[in-house]
Amino acid sequence: MAHPKRRQSKQRQRKRRTHDKAEMPTLTICSNCGAWHVYHNVCNECGYYRGKLAIEKAIV
């Protein structure tokens, strides 16, 4: 198995990773309230995640 002879510099490491930046987060529709929210995250409008209440929201 190959081993690096020298440590890669931060600049070289960052150059290699420039194309891995996320362009825009994936959005999905909440099954409870129908609002758009970021995939794999709790809905900001109702506080539900995967059909279950995750965060109790105050009704204003």
FENMO-V599045 format. One record per residue. N is the residue number from 0. PHI is phi in whole degrees, -180 to 180 (* if undefined). Layout:
n,phi
N,PHI
N,PHI
This chain:
n,phi
0,*
1,-77
2,-123
3,-68
4,-78
5,-133
6,-72
7,-78
8,-71
9,-62
10,-62
11,-66
12,-64
13,-70
14,-62
15,-68
16,-94
17,-64
18,-82
19,-90
20,-68
21,-75
22,-81
23,-156
24,-68
25,-75
26,-108
27,-141
28,-94
29,-67
30,-74
31,-88
32,-112
33,86
34,-83
35,-79
36,-149
37,-70
38,-58
39,65
40,-133
41,-66
42,-67
43,-72
44,-79
45,-114
46,85
47,-93
48,-139
49,54
50,83
51,-123
52,-72
53,-104
54,-130
55,-79
56,-96
57,-78
58,-84
59,-104
